[in-house]
Amino acid sequence: MAEDWQNGGFGLYLHWPFCQAKCPYCDFNSHVARSIDQDAWAEAYIRELDRYAALLPGRVLNAVFFGGGTPSLMNPDVVARVIDRIKALWPAANDLEITLEANPGSVEAGRFRAYGEAGVSRVSMGVQALNDRDLQRLGRIHSVAEARAAFDIARRHFERVSFDLIYARQDQTPDAWKAELREALSMAVDHLSLYQLTIEQGTAFGDRYAKGKLKGLPIDDDAADMFEATQEICDAAGLPAYEVSNHARPGAESRHNLIYWRYGDYIGIGPGAHGRITVNGERCATEAFKMPDRWLKGAESGETETVFAPLPTSEQVSEYLLMGLRISEGISRSRYQALAGFPLKQSALDHLQDIGMITARGDRISATQEGRLVLNAVIETLMPDV
């Protein structure tokens, strides 16, 4: 009998925790370090890969993602060693996708050529804005000219190149965003990630906002207009949204991220990395130590996790709703029932459909564009009564 994770696939996330500078909006686990013993990190990653392979042998691997931090600061020989070990430990799908995140300031032609030779097949670049004033406000260390040059280098070495932009920035108008998005689409290959700026607690932006010092953020109506314009402009360009913040030509979706959203299994390796893995028929949550030095020391003895615990059924059901309703294909009624032991609430489905928040076709339930604007409320309505 197939286990639930097989509906979503099997991936591996590897976290490189180091950056050249900390961006003021970023709440990821990233750190600035003067010196990094890259050989020690390569050995630690390999030990962790071996440990997880013993837990999850023989699975077909669909995708690998080097995230961060800034993985394009990793020495190419480290990336090559890690990829070689991954391929030796698990059989790979015929269309195995290996993505590496890059910041434009760390892109060099020779380095990118070496990543391609190591087995990286896709690059995701953190461009974030296409004007220099806003790049400075966002704490980015590259200019627009450097971003364009880096993008051209990436295009020469990889068939699949995506980049990120942030909108609803300070003093940004809907018309300015539309112009910037059209400029981005003129560069795009087949995938764009377009995120609305969110102010997170514990970040520099969060601190400024709490003190009333983060001026010029768009009002809610303008931010909603930007979201709606994003959908319309990307649709017209042939890159429809397949997830709330991600747009792609058909077939060019991020296979790794689809594993998350389809609620598959994924190993999380590296400081602060999270995982969802099914061991002996039981889905477990994993979470690693956040501090790089603590994680590196723990890798010597295979003790890198702060959490490795079975997930209660109620949490699995909640996560399936939270992840699956983000993507345009939505969720499966029958899969939900198999996970939960009971069906989705028909009264809730009827109500949400009546007010235009979801569509229901056969076994599939998906959020409409209007539903995506208030997705948290849609999910809350569908959550089972406890």
N, C-alpha and C positions, 0 to 999 in steps of 0.2 A: 504494500500500500504506500502510495506517494506521501511524503511528509509535506506539510504546508509550505515550507520555505521554497520548495521546488517550483511553486507558482511564480516566484519572483527571481530565481536564479541565485548564483553564488559569486560574491566579489570579495576583494581585499582592499582595504584602505590602509595606507602607510603615511604616518604623520611626521613631517620634518618641522621641528618647532622653531626654527630660527629665521629671523628677518633682518634686513639692514636697518630698518627703523619701524617703530610701532605707529600705526595709523590711528588717529584719534577716534574713529568710529568703530574700530575693530574689537570684537569681544572673543575672537578666536584665541586658542592657546599658542601665542607666539612670543618669542623672546629675542632680545638683541644681545649678542655675545661677541666679545672681542676675538676669541679664538675658539675653533671647533676641531676636535680630534676626529676627523671624518672616518678614519679607519676603525676607531672604536665604535662609532655609530653603525658602520657597516656590519661589524661583527655582532652587535646587539640585535640589529634587525634580523640577521640570519639565524641567530639563536631562537628568536621569537617565532620566526617562520617555521623552523624545525619543530618547535613545541606545538604549534597549532596544527601542523600537518599530521602529527601523531594523534591529535584529537579528531581530526576531520580528514581521514585519508581517502584518496580515490575519487574525490568530487571533481566534476568538470568545472573549471574556473572560467567565468564569463568576462570579468573585468578586473583591472587593477587601477588604483588611483593614488598618485603621489600628491598629497595635499599639505597645507601648512598654515602659517609660516610661508616660506618662499622656497619650494623644492628646487627651483632653478638655481639655488645656491649650492646644491649638492654636487660634489664632483661627479663627472660622468662615469668614472670607473666604479663609484659606489652604487650608482643607479644600475650599472651593468651587472655588478655582482649580485645585487638584490633580485633583479629580473631573472638572471640565470638560475638562482636558487628556487625562485617561485616556479619556474617552468620545470625544474627537476622534481619538485615536490607534488605538483598537481597536474593532471592532464588538462590541456587548454582547449577551449572551444575553438572551432575553426575561425570564428570572427573575434577572437580575443582582443579586447580594447585595453590599451595601457595609456592612461592619461597622466600628464605631468603639469602641475600649475606653475606659471611663470609670471614674474613681474618684469615689465619692460626694462627697468634699470639693470637687470641681471642677465639680459639676453645677449649672447655673443654667437657669431656664426659657427665658430669651431666647436663650442660647447653644444649647440643645438644639433650639429651634425653628429656629434658623438652620442647624444641622447637617442637620436634616430637609429644609429648603428646598434645601440644597446637594446633596442626593442620598443621604445616609446613610439606609439602610433598616433597620439593625439595630444595637442597642447591647449591649455586653457589659460588665457592671459588676463591679468588684472589691470585693465586700462582705466576704468572707472569714470573718466570724463574726457571730453574732447576740447576742453579749453584750459589754458594754463592757470588762470586765476582759480578755477575750481579745483584743479589738481593740487594746488598749494593749500587751499582751504582743507582739502581732504587728507593732507599730510603726505601726499605721494611724492616720491623723490625723482620721478621722471617728468619730462615735458611731453606735450602732444607730439612734437617732432620725433622724440625718442620712442614714443609708443608706436608711431607709424613705421619707423625704421625697424623696430623689434618685430612688429607684425609681418613686415616683408621678409625678414629673416626666417621667421617661423613658417611662413607660406612656402618658402623654397625647400624646406626640409620635411614638412609634414603635410599630408593631404587634408587632414582634419585639424582645423584651428578654430577655437572659440575665443571670444573675449567677453569680459564683464563691463557693464556700465551701471552707475548708480544715478537714479533720478530723484526728483523732489528734493533737490539740494537747496542750499541757502540762496535766496534771491532768484531762483530759477522760475520762469513762467512757463505755462503750457506751450506757448508758441516757440520759446527757446528750446524746450525739450523736443518738440516735433522736428525742428531743424537739425538738432544734434542727432536724433535717432535716424533721420534720413541719411545723414552723413555716415553714420555707423553702418547702415545697411549697404551703402555703396562700397564699403570695405569688406563686409562679412562674407565668409565662405559658405557656411551652412548652419551655423549655430551661434546664438547670442544669449547671454544671461543678463537680464535687465531687472535690477533690484531697486525697490523704493528705499530711500534712506530711512533707517530706523535708529532711534536713539536708545542705546542699551546702557543699563546701569553698569557701573564699574569701568566705563570707558572715559576718555578725556571729554568726548562730546557729551556723555551723560552727566559728567560733573558740571560742565559749562551750562547745560540746559537747566539743571537743578538750581543753578545760581542766577538764572535769567539772562545769561550772557551769550546764548547761541541764537543770534538774531536771523530774521529773514527766512525762516522755514515756511514752506507753502501752507496755506490753510487747507483743511481737509478736502474741500470741494475742488481746489486746484490739483491736489494730489490724485483724487479720483479721476479728474479729467485727463491727467497724464497717463494713468493706468489704461483708461479706455482708448485714448489715442494710440498707446503702445500696441494694443491688440489690433486695432484697425490698420495701422501702418505696416505692422509686421505681417498680418494676413495678406495684405495687398502685395507685399514683396515676396510672398511664397515661403515665409518662415512663421507659420502659425504657432501659437502657444501650445506646447504639449504638457506644460506644467505652469503653475502660477507665474513664475519668473523666468521661464526658459522657453526659447523659441528655436525651431529647427526646421530645415527642409525635411520632408518625409524620408525616414531612414537614417537621418543624421543625428538623432537624439543621443544624449549621453547614456551609453549602456550601463555605466557604473551607477549613475544617479537613479536610473530606472530600477535598479535592484533595490535601492532604498524605498522608492515610492511604491513599488509592487510588493513590498514587504518580503523580500527574500532574505537570505543569510549573508552576512558580511563579517569578515574578521577585521578588527581594528587594532593596528599595531603602531606604537609610538606614544609619546607623552600626551595624555589627555584623550586619546582615541577611544571611541565607543564602538562596540560591536554587538551584533545579534547573531548567535550561532545555535544551531540545533544539535545537541549532543545526546546520543542514546534516546532519541525521540522527544527530548525536552528542550524547548527554546529557552536560551539563557541570554541575559544581558551582561556585557562586559564593559568595564571602564578602567582606563589605565591611570597611573599616577601622572599628575600634570607637570610637575617640575622636571625639567630635562635631566638634571643630575640624579634625582631620585629614581627616575625611570631607568636611566642608563645603568645604575648600580643594581637595580632589581632584575634587569635582563641577564645578569651574570648567573642568577640562580633560578630564573623562570618565575620570579615573583614581581610582576609588573602591574598587576591589577589591584585596584581598590574595591572593585565590584566584579564578582563572577557568580551570578545567582540565577536560578530559574525565574522566569517571568510569569506572574499569575495570569490566568486566562483573561481576566478583566483588562489587564494592561495590554495584552496582545490584541484584543478586540479594539481598544481605544487607539492603539498605534496603527492598526490596519486602516481605521477610518481617517485618522489624522494624515497618514501618508497617501493613501489611495485616492482620496478626494482632491488632492492637489493636482493630479494629472488628468488630462482630458479624457482618457479611457475610463477613468473612474474605478469603481470597485465591483466585485461580483457578489450578488446576493447569496449564492450557494456557498461560496467560500466563507463569507461572513458567518453563515449559519453553522458551517462545519467547525469554525474556530470558536464561536460563542456557545453553540449548543442550542441556540434559539434564533428565529429570524429577525431581520430588521423590523422596527415598529411600522406597521402599515399606515397607521394614522399619521405618523410623522412624515412618511414618504408622500402621502396624499397631500398633506398641508404644504410641504415644500414644493411639490410639483404645481400645485394650484397657484402659488404666488411666484412661480417662475425661477426658483432657486436651483432646482435640479431637473434632470431629464431621466426617465426610466425607460430603457429599451431591453426587453427580454430579461436576461440575467444581470445586465449592467446598470449601475446607478452612477451618474456623473453630475458635477456641478456645472451650471450655466455660467456665462460670463458675469451675470449679475450676482450669482451665488458665490463666485470667487471673490467678489468685492467684500463679502461678509462671510467668508468661509468659516471662521471660528463659530459664528452663530449657527450656520448650517450643521456643522459637526456636533455642536452641543445639542441641537434638536434631535439628532439621530443617536446620540449616546444612549446606551441602555440604562434603564432605571436600576439603581443599586439598592 
